[in-house]
Amino acid sequence: MLTLHIHDRFPLSHLNVTKTLVLLSPSALGGKSEALSNFLLYAGCLCWLLAIAVALINGFCKRPPGRPRFYGSRMPLEEFDSNTDSDVA
């Protein structure tokens, strides 16, 4: 069980109220809704999978430092190099 202590900035004791933090909201039929917890679980797993994919791509498909992936025209570097060699000769 998780306990959260909330400190009052404004005195409310004379109103006989309490502050609570709701992590799950009731569904339309009145029971606990698991949709929010399922969504958060799947979204978190998707974020981890995407982070691992980006790390693997960054680790295995590196370019030499200082070499751009694309030039300004968004033409891949290999095509740009082959076109400029024929113009120089």
SEFIZA-3560 file (N, C-alpha, C; in Angstrom, 3 decimals):
REM SEFIZA-3560
<numar><xx>0.843</xx><yy>-1.174</yy><zz>0.000</zz><atom>N</atom></numar>
<numar><xx>0.000</xx><yy>0.000</yy><zz>0.000</zz><atom>CA</atom></numar>
<numar><xx>0.888</xx><yy>1.237</yy><zz>0.000</zz><atom>C</atom></numar>
<numar><xx>0.487</xx><yy>2.223</yy><zz>-0.737</zz><atom>N</atom></numar>
<numar><xx>1.231</xx><yy>3.468</yy><zz>-0.879</zz><atom>CA</atom></numar>
<numar><xx>0.585</xx><yy>4.541</yy><zz>-0.011</zz><atom>C</atom></numar>
<numar><xx>1.393</xx><yy>5.195</yy><zz>0.804</zz><atom>N</atom></numar>
<numar><xx>0.894</xx><yy>6.276</yy><zz>1.653</zz><atom>CA</atom></numar>
<numar><xx>1.491</xx><yy>7.581</yy><zz>1.175</zz><atom>C</atom></numar>
<numar><xx>0.646</xx><yy>8.564</yy><zz>0.977</zz><atom>N</atom></numar>
<numar><xx>1.069</xx><yy>9.875</yy><zz>0.507</zz><atom>CA</atom></numar>
<numar><xx>0.649</xx><yy>10.907</yy><zz>1.544</zz><atom>C</atom></numar>
<numar><xx>1.611</xx><yy>11.655</yy><zz>2.047</zz><atom>N</atom></numar>
<numar><xx>1.321</xx><yy>12.704</yy><zz>3.028</zz><atom>CA</atom></numar>
<numar><xx>1.176</xx><yy>14.029</yy><zz>2.292</zz><atom>C</atom></numar>
<numar><xx>0.036</xx><yy>14.679</yy><zz>2.479</zz><atom>N</atom></numar>
<numar><xx>-0.240</xx><yy>15.958</yy><zz>1.834</zz><atom>CA</atom></numar>
<numar><xx>-0.222</xx><yy>17.032</yy><zz>2.908</zz><atom>C</atom></numar>
<numar><xx>0.642</xx><yy>18.004</yy><zz>2.735</zz><atom>N</atom></numar>
<numar><xx>0.749</xx><yy>19.094</yy><zz>3.705</zz><atom>CA</atom></numar>
<numar><xx>-0.160</xx><yy>20.240</yy><zz>3.274</zz><atom>C</atom></numar>
<numar><xx>-0.918</xx><yy>20.749</yy><zz>4.227</zz><atom>N</atom></numar>
<numar><xx>-1.852</xx><yy>21.839</yy><zz>3.938</zz><atom>CA</atom></numar>
<numar><xx>-1.112</xx><yy>23.166</yy><zz>3.854</zz><atom>C</atom></numar>
<numar><xx>-1.408</xx><yy>23.924</yy><zz>2.815</zz><atom>N</atom></numar>
<numar><xx>-0.896</xx><yy>25.289</yy><zz>2.732</zz><atom>CA</atom></numar>
<numar><xx>-1.912</xx><yy>26.271</yy><zz>3.316</zz><atom>C</atom></numar>
<numar><xx>-3.152</xx><yy>25.869</yy><zz>3.258</zz><atom>N</atom></numar>
<numar><xx>-4.221</xx><yy>26.709</yy><zz>3.782</zz><atom>CA</atom></numar>
<numar><xx>-4.987</xx><yy>25.890</yy><zz>4.821</zz><atom>C</atom></numar>
<numar><xx>-5.247</xx><yy>26.444</yy><zz>5.978</zz><atom>N</atom></numar>
<numar><xx>-5.944</xx><yy>25.676</yy><zz>7.023</zz><atom>CA</atom></numar>
<numar><xx>-7.387</xx><yy>25.372</yy><zz>6.613</zz><atom>C</atom></numar>
<numar><xx>-7.708</xx><yy>24.073</yy><zz>6.582</zz><atom>N</atom></numar>
<numar><xx>-9.055</xx><yy>23.645</yy><zz>6.214</zz><atom>CA</atom></numar>
<numar><xx>-9.697</xx><yy>22.778</yy><zz>7.291</zz><atom>C</atom></numar>
<numar><xx>-9.059</xx><yy>22.700</yy><zz>8.440</zz><atom>N</atom></numar>
<numar><xx>-9.564</xx><yy>21.805</yy><zz>9.481</zz><atom>CA</atom></numar>
<numar><xx>-10.949</xx><yy>22.223</yy><zz>9.974</zz><atom>C</atom></numar>
<numar><xx>-11.272</xx><yy>23.491</yy><zz>9.915</zz><atom>N</atom></numar>
<numar><xx>-12.584</xx><yy>23.943</yy><zz>10.390</zz><atom>CA</atom></numar>
<numar><xx>-13.711</xx><yy>23.509</yy><zz>9.448</zz><atom>C</atom></numar>
<numar><xx>-13.372</xx><yy>23.077</yy><zz>8.213</zz><atom>N</atom></numar>
<numar><xx>-14.393</xx><yy>22.619</yy><zz>7.267</zz><atom>CA</atom></numar>
<numar><xx>-14.625</xx><yy>21.112</yy><zz>7.335</zz><atom>C</atom></numar>
<numar><xx>-13.805</xx><yy>20.391</yy><zz>8.117</zz><atom>N</atom></numar>
<numar><xx>-13.905</xx><yy>18.931</yy><zz>8.233</zz><atom>CA</atom></numar>
<numar><xx>-13.798</xx><yy>18.243</yy><zz>6.872</zz><atom>C</atom></numar>
<numar><xx>-12.753</xx><yy>18.580</yy><zz>6.119</zz><atom>N</atom></numar>
<numar><xx>-12.530</xx><yy>17.982</yy><zz>4.802</zz><atom>CA</atom></numar>
<numar><xx>-11.195</xx><yy>17.240</yy><zz>4.808</zz><atom>C</atom></numar>
<numar><xx>-11.045</xx><yy>16.326</yy><zz>3.860</zz><atom>N</atom></numar>
<numar><xx>-9.789</xx><yy>15.599</yy><zz>3.681</zz><atom>CA</atom></numar>
<numar><xx>-9.353</xx><yy>15.725</yy><zz>2.227</zz><atom>C</atom></numar>
<numar><xx>-8.064</xx><yy>15.578</yy><zz>2.030</zz><atom>N</atom></numar>
<numar><xx>-7.517</xx><yy>15.594</yy><zz>0.677</zz><atom>CA</atom></numar>
<numar><xx>-7.099</xx><yy>14.178</yy><zz>0.321</zz><atom>C</atom></numar>
<numar><xx>-7.458</xx><yy>13.740</yy><zz>-0.863</zz><atom>N</atom></numar>
<numar><xx>-7.101</xx><yy>12.397</yy><zz>-1.314</zz><atom>CA</atom></numar>
<numar><xx>-6.575</xx><yy>12.470</yy><zz>-2.738</zz><atom>C</atom></numar>
<numar><xx>-5.820</xx><yy>11.466</yy><zz>-3.106</zz><atom>N</atom></numar>
<numar><xx>-5.287</xx><yy>11.334</yy><zz>-4.455</zz><atom>CA</atom></numar>
<numar><xx>-5.902</xx><yy>10.083</yy><zz>-5.056</zz><atom>C</atom></numar>
<numar><xx>-6.621</xx><yy>10.229</yy><zz>-6.168</zz><atom>N</atom></numar>
<numar><xx>-7.311</xx><yy>9.111</yy><zz>-6.803</zz><atom>CA</atom></numar>
<numar><xx>-6.483</xx><yy>8.658</yy><zz>-8.000</zz><atom>C</atom></numar>
<numar><xx>-6.018</xx><yy>7.401</yy><zz>-7.966</zz><atom>N</atom></numar>
<numar><xx>-5.251</xx><yy>6.858</yy><zz>-9.080</zz><atom>CA</atom></numar>
<numar><xx>-6.133</xx><yy>6.113</yy><zz>-10.071</zz><atom>C</atom></numar>
<numar><xx>-7.203</xx><yy>5.513</yy><zz>-9.605</zz><atom>N</atom></numar>
<numar><xx>-8.154</xx><yy>4.828</yy><zz>-10.475</zz><atom>CA</atom></numar>
<numar><xx>-9.525</xx><yy>5.440</yy><zz>-10.262</zz><atom>C</atom></numar>
<numar><xx>-10.206</xx><yy>5.696</yy><zz>-11.350</zz><atom>N</atom></numar>
<numar><xx>-11.547</xx><yy>6.265</yy><zz>-11.236</zz><atom>CA</atom></numar>
<numar><xx>-12.577</xx><yy>5.167</yy><zz>-11.488</zz><atom>C</atom></numar>
<numar><xx>-13.760</xx><yy>5.283</yy><zz>-10.907</zz><atom>N</atom></numar>
<numar><xx>-14.789</xx><yy>4.269</yy><zz>-11.122</zz><atom>CA</atom></numar>
<numar><xx>-15.287</xx><yy>4.277</yy><zz>-12.562</zz><atom>C</atom></numar>
<numar><xx>-15.716</xx><yy>3.129</yy><zz>-13.031</zz><atom>N</atom></numar>
<numar><xx>-16.254</xx><yy>3.031</yy><zz>-14.384</zz><atom>CA</atom></numar>
<numar><xx>-17.716</xx><yy>3.479</yy><zz>-14.388</zz><atom>C</atom></numar>
<numar><xx>-18.353</xx><yy>3.376</yy><zz>-15.525</zz><atom>N</atom></numar>
<numar><xx>-19.745</xx><yy>3.806</yy><zz>-15.648</zz><atom>CA</atom></numar>
<numar><xx>-20.675</xx><yy>2.943</yy><zz>-14.793</zz><atom>C</atom></numar>
<numar><xx>-20.284</xx><yy>1.692</yy><zz>-14.534</zz><atom>N</atom></numar>
<numar><xx>-21.125</xx><yy>0.799</yy><zz>-13.738</zz><atom>CA</atom></numar>
<numar><xx>-20.800</xx><yy>0.859</yy><zz>-12.254</zz><atom>C</atom></numar>
<numar><xx>-19.809</xx><yy>1.656</yy><zz>-11.864</zz><atom>N</atom></numar>
<numar><xx>-19.517</xx><yy>1.845</yy><zz>-10.458</zz><atom>CA</atom></numar>
<numar><xx>-18.303</xx><yy>1.102</yy><zz>-9.945</zz><atom>C</atom></numar>
<numar><xx>-17.794</xx><yy>0.119</yy><zz>-10.675</zz><atom>N</atom></numar>
<numar><xx>-16.627</xx><yy>-0.625</yy><zz>-10.222</zz><atom>CA</atom></numar>
<numar><xx>-15.342</xx><yy>0.075</yy><zz>-10.619</zz><atom>C</atom></numar>
<numar><xx>-14.233</xx><yy>-0.526</yy><zz>-10.202</zz><atom>N</atom></numar>
<numar><xx>-12.946</xx><yy>0.054</yy><zz>-10.571</zz><atom>CA</atom></numar>
<numar><xx>-12.696</xx><yy>-0.157</yy><zz>-12.060</zz><atom>C</atom></numar>
<numar><xx>-12.202</xx><yy>0.867</yy><zz>-12.696</zz><atom>N</atom></numar>
<numar><xx>-11.898</xx><yy>0.796</yy><zz>-14.120</zz><atom>CA</atom></numar>
<numar><xx>-10.440</xx><yy>0.397</yy><zz>-14.301</zz><atom>C</atom></numar>
<numar><xx>-10.191</xx><yy>-0.701</yy><zz>-14.987</zz><atom>N</atom></numar>
<numar><xx>-8.832</xx><yy>-1.142</yy><zz>-15.259</zz><atom>CA</atom></numar>
<numar><xx>-8.301</xx><yy>-0.552</yy><zz>-16.560</zz><atom>C</atom></numar>
<numar><xx>-9.105</xx><yy>0.208</yy><zz>-17.266</zz><atom>N</atom></numar>
<numar><xx>-8.687</xx><yy>0.748</yy><zz>-18.556</zz><atom>CA</atom></numar>
<numar><xx>-7.508</xx><yy>1.704</yy><zz>-18.405</zz><atom>C</atom></numar>
<numar><xx>-7.533</xx><yy>2.554</yy><zz>-17.387</zz><atom>N</atom></numar>
<numar><xx>-6.442</xx><yy>3.506</yy><zz>-17.193</zz><atom>CA</atom></numar>
<numar><xx>-5.146</xx><yy>2.785</yy><zz>-16.853</zz><atom>C</atom></numar>
<numar><xx>-5.217</xx><yy>1.810</yy><zz>-15.960</zz><atom>N</atom></numar>
<numar><xx>-3.997</xx><yy>1.093</yy><zz>-15.592</zz><atom>CA</atom></numar>
<numar><xx>-3.464</xx><yy>0.281</yy><zz>-16.764</zz><atom>C</atom></numar>
<numar><xx>-4.343</xx><yy>-0.320</yy><zz>-17.558</zz><atom>N</atom></numar>
<numar><xx>-3.895</xx><yy>-1.050</yy><zz>-18.749</zz><atom>CA</atom></numar>
<numar><xx>-3.263</xx><yy>-0.106</yy><zz>-19.757</zz><atom>C</atom></numar>
<numar><xx>-3.868</xx><yy>1.044</yy><zz>-19.970</zz><atom>N</atom></numar>
<numar><xx>-3.310</xx><yy>2.016</yy><zz>-20.909</zz><atom>CA</atom></numar>
<numar><xx>-1.924</xx><yy>2.470</yy><zz>-20.470</zz><atom>C</atom></numar>
<numar><xx>-1.770</xx><yy>2.793</yy><zz>-19.187</zz><atom>N</atom></numar>
<numar><xx>-0.472</xx><yy>3.240</yy><zz>-18.689</zz><atom>CA</atom></numar>
<numar><xx>0.575</xx><yy>2.139</yy><zz>-18.785</zz><atom>C</atom></numar>
<numar><xx>0.193</xx><yy>0.909</yy><zz>-18.520</zz><atom>N</atom></numar>
<numar><xx>1.121</xx><yy>-0.215</yy><zz>-18.620</zz><atom>CA</atom></numar>
<numar><xx>1.580</xx><yy>-0.412</yy><zz>-20.057</zz><atom>C</atom></numar>
<numar><xx>0.656</xx><yy>-0.432</yy><zz>-21.004</zz><atom>N</atom></numar>
<numar><xx>1.019</xx><yy>-0.645</yy><zz>-22.409</zz><atom>CA</atom></numar>
<numar><xx>1.786</xx><yy>0.544</yy><zz>-22.974</zz><atom>C</atom></numar>
<numar><xx>1.424</xx><yy>1.752</yy><zz>-22.582</zz><atom>N</atom></numar>
<numar><xx>2.164</xx><yy>2.931</yy><zz>-23.052</zz><atom>CA</atom></numar>
<numar><xx>3.591</xx><yy>2.916</yy><zz>-22.519</zz><atom>C</atom></numar>
<numar><xx>3.775</xx><yy>2.512</yy><zz>-21.268</zz><atom>N</atom></numar>
<numar><xx>5.118</xx><yy>2.408</yy><zz>-20.705</zz><atom>CA</atom></numar>
<numar><xx>5.945</xx><yy>1.346</yy><zz>-21.405</zz><atom>C</atom></numar>
<numar><xx>5.342</xx><yy>0.194</yy><zz>-21.699</zz><atom>N</atom></numar>
<numar><xx>6.059</xx><yy>-0.866</yy><zz>-22.428</zz><atom>CA</atom></numar>
<numar><xx>6.434</xx><yy>-0.405</yy><zz>-23.827</zz><atom>C</atom></numar>
<numar><xx>5.541</xx><yy>0.300</yy><zz>-24.490</zz><atom>N</atom></numar>
<numar><xx>5.844</xx><yy>0.813</yy><zz>-25.826</zz><atom>CA</atom></numar>
<numar><xx>6.992</xx><yy>1.811</yy><zz>-25.786</zz><atom>C</atom></numar>
<numar><xx>7.018</xx><yy>2.666</yy><zz>-24.784</zz><atom>N</atom></numar>
<numar><xx>8.126</xx><yy>3.624</yy><zz>-24.650</zz><atom>CA</atom></numar>
<numar><xx>9.446</xx><yy>2.904</yy><zz>-24.440</zz><atom>C</atom></numar>
<numar><xx>9.458</xx><yy>1.866</yy><zz>-23.610</zz><atom>N</atom></numar>
<numar><xx>10.693</xx><yy>1.099</yy><zz>-23.393</zz><atom>CA</atom></numar>
<numar><xx>11.139</xx><yy>0.412</yy><zz>-24.677</zz><atom>C</atom></numar>
<numar><xx>10.212</xx><yy>-0.177</yy><zz>-25.431</zz><atom>N</atom></numar>
<numar><xx>10.575</xx><yy>-0.841</yy><zz>-26.685</zz><atom>CA</atom></numar>
<numar><xx>11.143</xx><yy>0.147</yy><zz>-27.693</zz><atom>C</atom></numar>
<numar><xx>10.540</xx><yy>1.320</yy><zz>-27.794</zz><atom>N</atom></numar>
<numar><xx>11.057</xx><yy>2.335</yy><zz>-28.714</zz><atom>CA</atom></numar>
<numar><xx>12.426</xx><yy>2.830</yy><zz>-28.274</zz><atom>C</atom></numar>
<numar><xx>12.637</xx><yy>2.977</yy><zz>-26.977</zz><atom>N</atom></numar>
<numar><xx>13.943</xx><yy>3.411</yy><zz>-26.484</zz><atom>CA</atom></numar>
<numar><xx>15.014</xx><yy>2.367</yy><zz>-26.777</zz><atom>C</atom></numar>
<numar><xx>14.684</xx><yy>1.093</yy><zz>-26.624</zz><atom>N</atom></numar>
<numar><xx>15.641</xx><yy>0.025</yy><zz>-26.936</zz><atom>CA</atom></numar>
<numar><xx>15.932</xx><yy>-0.007</yy><zz>-28.428</zz><atom>C</atom></numar>
<numar><xx>14.896</xx><yy>0.176</yy><zz>-29.271</zz><atom>N</atom></numar>
<numar><xx>15.101</xx><yy>0.188</yy><zz>-30.719</zz><atom>CA</atom></numar>
<numar><xx>16.007</xx><yy>1.340</yy><zz>-31.135</zz><atom>C</atom></numar>
<numar><xx>15.797</xx><yy>2.512</yy><zz>-30.579</zz><atom>N</atom></numar>
<numar><xx>16.644</xx><yy>3.664</yy><zz>-30.910</zz><atom>CA</atom></numar>
<numar><xx>18.073</xx><yy>3.424</yy><zz>-30.451</zz><atom>C</atom></numar>
<numar><xx>18.252</xx><yy>2.836</yy><zz>-29.275</zz><atom>N</atom></numar>
<numar><xx>19.601</xx><yy>2.549</yy><zz>-28.779</zz><atom>CA</atom></numar>
<numar><xx>20.304</xx><yy>1.527</yy><zz>-29.663</zz><atom>C</atom></numar>
<numar><xx>19.581</xx><yy>0.498</yy><zz>-30.116</zz><atom>N</atom></numar>
<numar><xx>20.186</xx><yy>-0.497</yy><zz>-31.002</zz><atom>CA</atom></numar>
<numar><xx>20.550</xx><yy>0.102</yy><zz>-32.351</zz><atom>C</atom></numar>
<numar><xx>19.667</xx><yy>0.914</yy><zz>-32.909</zz><atom>N</atom></numar>
<numar><xx>19.967</xx><yy>1.561</yy><zz>-34.190</zz><atom>CA</atom></numar>
<numar><xx>21.165</xx><yy>2.479</yy><zz>-34.041</zz><atom>C</atom></numar>
<numar><xx>21.213</xx><yy>3.225</yy><zz>-32.962</zz><atom>N</atom></numar>
<numar><xx>22.337</xx><yy>4.129</yy><zz>-32.725</zz><atom>CA</atom></numar>
<numar><xx>23.631</xx><yy>3.350</yy><zz>-32.510</zz><atom>C</atom></numar>
<numar><xx>23.553</xx><yy>2.180</yy><zz>-31.901</zz><atom>N</atom></numar>
<numar><xx>24.744</xx><yy>1.394</yy><zz>-31.623</zz><atom>CA</atom></numar>
<numar><xx>25.284</xx><yy>0.647</yy><zz>-32.823</zz><atom>C</atom></numar>
<numar><xx>24.403</xx><yy>0.133</yy><zz>-33.686</zz><atom>N</atom></numar>
<numar><xx>24.843</xx><yy>-0.709</yy><zz>-34.792</zz><atom>CA</atom></numar>
<numar><xx>24.917</xx><yy>0.004</yy><zz>-36.134</zz><atom>C</atom></numar>
<numar><xx>24.245</xx><yy>1.109</yy><zz>-36.313</zz><atom>N</atom></numar>
<numar><xx>24.199</xx><yy>1.798</yy><zz>-37.609</zz><atom>CA</atom></numar>
<numar><xx>24.795</xx><yy>3.189</yy><zz>-37.486</zz><atom>C</atom></numar>
<numar><xx>26.014</xx><yy>3.262</yy><zz>-37.022</zz><atom>N</atom></numar>
<numar><xx>26.630</xx><yy>4.572</yy><zz>-36.814</zz><atom>CA</atom></numar>
<numar><xx>27.234</xx><yy>5.095</yy><zz>-38.104</zz><atom>C</atom></numar>
<numar><xx>27.241</xx><yy>6.416</yy><zz>-38.241</zz><atom>N</atom></numar>
<numar><xx>27.956</xx><yy>7.097</yy><zz>-39.318</zz><atom>CA</atom></numar>
<numar><xx>29.262</xx><yy>7.608</yy><zz>-38.746</zz><atom>C</atom></numar>
<numar><xx>30.265</xx><yy>7.798</yy><zz>-39.593</zz><atom>N</atom></numar>
<numar><xx>31.499</xx><yy>8.406</yy><zz>-39.084</zz><atom>CA</atom></numar>
<numar><xx>31.212</xx><yy>9.813</yy><zz>-38.560</zz><atom>C</atom></numar>
<numar><xx>31.898</xx><yy>10.244</yy><zz>-37.516</zz><atom>N</atom></numar>
<numar><xx>31.650</xx><yy>11.583</yy><zz>-36.972</zz><atom>CA</atom></numar>
<numar><xx>31.887</xx><yy>12.663</yy><zz>-38.020</zz><atom>C</atom></numar>
<numar><xx>31.000</xx><yy>13.616</yy><zz>-38.100</zz><atom>N</atom></numar>
<numar><xx>31.126</xx><yy>14.733</yy><zz>-39.024</zz><atom>CA</atom></numar>
<numar><xx>30.537</xx><yy>14.484</yy><zz>-40.393</zz><atom>C</atom></numar>
<numar><xx>30.121</xx><yy>13.276</yy><zz>-40.691</zz><atom>N</atom></numar>
<numar><xx>29.546</xx><yy>12.986</yy><zz>-42.006</zz><atom>CA</atom></numar>
<numar><xx>28.025</xx><yy>13.068</yy><zz>-41.901</zz><atom>C</atom></numar>
<numar><xx>27.395</xx><yy>13.995</yy><zz>-42.624</zz><atom>N</atom></numar>
<numar><xx>25.938</xx><yy>14.150</yy><zz>-42.519</zz><atom>CA</atom></numar>
<numar><xx>25.210</xx><yy>13.008</yy><zz>-43.213</zz><atom>C</atom></numar>
<numar><xx>24.034</xx><yy>12.728</yy><zz>-42.739</zz><atom>N</atom></numar>
<numar><xx>23.209</xx><yy>11.690</yy><zz>-43.353</zz><atom>CA</atom></numar>
<numar><xx>22.618</xx><yy>12.186</yy><zz>-44.662</zz><atom>C</atom></numar>
<numar><xx>22.177</xx><yy>13.420</yy><zz>-44.684</zz><atom>N</atom></numar>
<numar><xx>21.591</xx><yy>14.026</yy><zz>-45.868</zz><atom>CA</atom></numar>
<numar><xx>22.184</xx><yy>15.406</yy><zz>-46.058</zz><atom>C</atom></numar>
<numar><xx>22.237</xx><yy>15.840</yy><zz>-47.305</zz><atom>N</atom></numar>
<numar><xx>22.557</xx><yy>17.229</yy><zz>-47.584</zz><atom>CA</atom></numar>
<numar><xx>21.261</xx><yy>18.025</yy><zz>-47.600</zz><atom>C</atom></numar>
<numar><xx>21.305</xx><yy>19.295</yy><zz>-47.936</zz><atom>N</atom></numar>
<numar><xx>20.132</xx><yy>20.162</yy><zz>-47.870</zz><atom>CA</atom></numar>
<numar><xx>18.976</xx><yy>19.709</yy><zz>-48.733</zz><atom>C</atom></numar>
<numar><xx>19.243</xx><yy>19.016</yy><zz>-49.837</zz><atom>N</atom></numar>
<numar><xx>18.172</xx><yy>18.603</yy><zz>-50.737</zz><atom>CA</atom></numar>
<numar><xx>17.518</xx><yy>17.299</yy><zz>-50.301</zz><atom>C</atom></numar>
<numar><xx>17.916</xx><yy>16.770</yy><zz>-49.169</zz><atom>N</atom></numar>
<numar><xx>17.406</xx><yy>15.507</yy><zz>-48.635</zz><atom>CA</atom></numar>
<numar><xx>17.768</xx><yy>14.330</yy><zz>-49.540</zz><atom>C</atom></numar>
<numar><xx>18.771</xx><yy>14.515</yy><zz>-50.411</zz><atom>N</atom></numar>
<numar><xx>19.251</xx><yy>13.430</yy><zz>-51.240</zz><atom>CA</atom></numar>
<numar><xx>20.223</xx><yy>12.604</yy><zz>-50.396</zz><atom>C</atom></numar>
<numar><xx>20.101</xx><yy>11.277</yy><zz>-50.405</zz><atom>N</atom></numar>
<numar><xx>21.044</xx><yy>10.483</yy><zz>-49.619</zz><atom>CA</atom></numar>
<numar><xx>22.479</xx><yy>10.772</yy><zz>-50.024</zz><atom>C</atom></numar>
<numar><xx>23.387</xx><yy>10.660</yy><zz>-49.094</zz><atom>N</atom></numar>
<numar><xx>24.780</xx><yy>11.030</yy><zz>-49.287</zz><atom>CA</atom></numar>
<numar><xx>25.424</xx><yy>10.240</yy><zz>-50.411</zz><atom>C</atom></numar>
<numar><xx>25.130</xx><yy>8.939</yy><zz>-50.553</zz><atom>N</atom></numar>
<numar><xx>25.753</xx><yy>8.120</yy><zz>-51.583</zz><atom>CA</atom></numar>
<numar><xx>25.363</xx><yy>8.599</yy><zz>-52.977</zz><atom>C</atom></numar>
<numar><xx>24.074</xx><yy>8.930</yy><zz>-53.189</zz><atom>N</atom></numar>
<numar><xx>23.642</xx><yy>9.421</yy><zz>-54.494</zz><atom>CA</atom></numar>
<numar><xx>24.266</xx><yy>10.772</yy><zz>-54.787</zz><atom>C</atom></numar>
<numar><xx>24.403</xx><yy>11.615</yy><zz>-53.786</zz><atom>N</atom></numar>
<numar><xx>24.990</xx><yy>12.932</yy><zz>-53.990</zz><atom>CA</atom></numar>
<numar><xx>26.453</xx><yy>12.802</yy><zz>-54.389</zz><atom>C</atom></numar>
<numar><xx>27.196</xx><yy>11.891</yy><zz>-53.746</zz><atom>N</atom></numar>
<numar><xx>28.607</xx><yy>11.699</yy><zz>-54.073</zz><atom>CA</atom></numar>
<numar><xx>28.783</xx><yy>11.169</yy><zz>-55.485</zz><atom>C</atom></numar>
<numar><xx>27.932</xx><yy>10.236</yy><zz>-55.939</zz><atom>N</atom></numar>
<numar><xx>28.088</xx><yy>9.668</yy><zz>-57.276</zz><atom>CA</atom></numar>
<numar><xx>27.740</xx><yy>10.689</yy><zz>-58.354</zz><atom>C</atom></numar>
<numar><xx>26.791</xx><yy>11.591</yy><zz>-58.103</zz><atom>N</atom></numar>
<numar><xx>26.433</xx><yy>12.607</yy><zz>-59.091</zz><atom>CA</atom></numar>
<numar><xx>27.510</xx><yy>13.676</yy><zz>-59.203</zz><atom>C</atom></numar>
<numar><xx>28.157</xx><yy>14.027</yy><zz>-58.132</zz><atom>N</atom></numar>
<numar><xx>29.157</xx><yy>15.088</yy><zz>-58.186</zz><atom>CA</atom></numar>
<numar><xx>30.458</xx><yy>14.603</yy><zz>-58.796</zz><atom>C</atom></numar>
<numar><xx>30.778</xx><yy>13.304</yy><zz>-58.726</zz><atom>N</atom></numar>
<numar><xx>32.007</xx><yy>12.786</yy><zz>-59.313</zz><atom>CA</atom></numar>
<numar><xx>31.978</xx><yy>12.886</yy><zz>-60.831</zz><atom>C</atom></numar>
<numar><xx>30.810</xx><yy>12.646</yy><zz>-61.461</zz><atom>N</atom></numar>
<numar><xx>30.736</xx><yy>12.700</yy><zz>-62.919</zz><atom>CA</atom></numar>
<numar><xx>30.825</xx><yy>14.136</yy><zz>-63.422</zz><atom>C</atom></numar>
<numar><xx>30.391</xx><yy>15.115</yy><zz>-62.635</zz><atom>N</atom></numar>
<numar><xx>30.451</xx><yy>16.504</yy><zz>-63.071</zz><atom>CA</atom></numar>
<numar><xx>31.876</xx><yy>17.040</yy><zz>-63.023</zz><atom>C</atom></numar>
<numar><xx>32.702</xx><yy>16.528</yy><zz>-62.133</zz><atom>N</atom></numar>
<numar><xx>34.063</xx><yy>17.030</yy><zz>-61.965</zz><atom>CA</atom></numar>
<numar><xx>34.941</xx><yy>16.592</yy><zz>-63.121</zz><atom>C</atom></numar>
<numar><xx>34.763</xx><yy>15.380</yy><zz>-63.645</zz><atom>N</atom></numar>
<numar><xx>35.617</xx><yy>14.835</yy><zz>-64.699</zz><atom>CA</atom></numar>
<numar><xx>35.341</xx><yy>15.523</yy><zz>-65.976</zz><atom>C</atom></numar>
//
